């Protein structure tokens, strides 16, 4: 089993920054990709950014140029640096890991951007 733990959410004013962290632990054989998704009530969960084992990154158009996903030297830890935040970025942010054994999600962390 794999556990995913997120941290770093909170309340920030528009234009501000937050950094989310995500760590995967447990019986990990191989993680091919880790990423961040977000969800607001009544809408589907959507991809924000992900990073593949080889280091390639992928971003949703609505965060390009503002958010940066990165990986720690411990490869099972990823970060999401969120700059120039907008009120529409308000959501619960979930970390996801695609592991050899299956797909795993964290419990989510709330990000609220006030105008």
Secondary structure by P-SEA (a helix, b strand, c coil): cbbbbbcbbbbbccccbbbbbbbbbcccccccccbbbbbcccccccccccccccbbbbbcccccccccccccccccbbbbbbcccccccccbbbbbbbcccbbbbccbbbbbbcc
